[in-house]
């Protein structure tokens, strides 16, 4: 029984830690991004590069119509001015 309480407490602590991490990301997230249909295209600040997947989740949770998040990874190049993107996340179908 004590072990079960410990496991429940550690899960709760992890959830609280994850929640506070999400709150920090909400404050640090990019203030603007491009939206094309249900796709958000963001530029990830250098200090958030390691948390880019979590950042995508935050953007999708704050914008219910966004289903996919991409990151700009290159400048525009070529005759057609094409840019490279990195897939960060998508909303799962329910």
C-alpha angles and dihedrals in degrees: 000000000000089000091054091052090050092050092048091048093050090050089050091049090051091050092049090048091049090048093052089047089053091049090053091049091050088059095044099040119116110280092220138023139167119264122199110179105307094341123100117202114199140180107224114218114237093247091057099046092106092052099044095123091052089047089055089053091051092051092049092047092051094044110045094189093058111094102168134035124201130183123220107238103170142030120256111279142173132030092301093045093234120179129205120237137194120219110236105172151318137215112256117235115249 
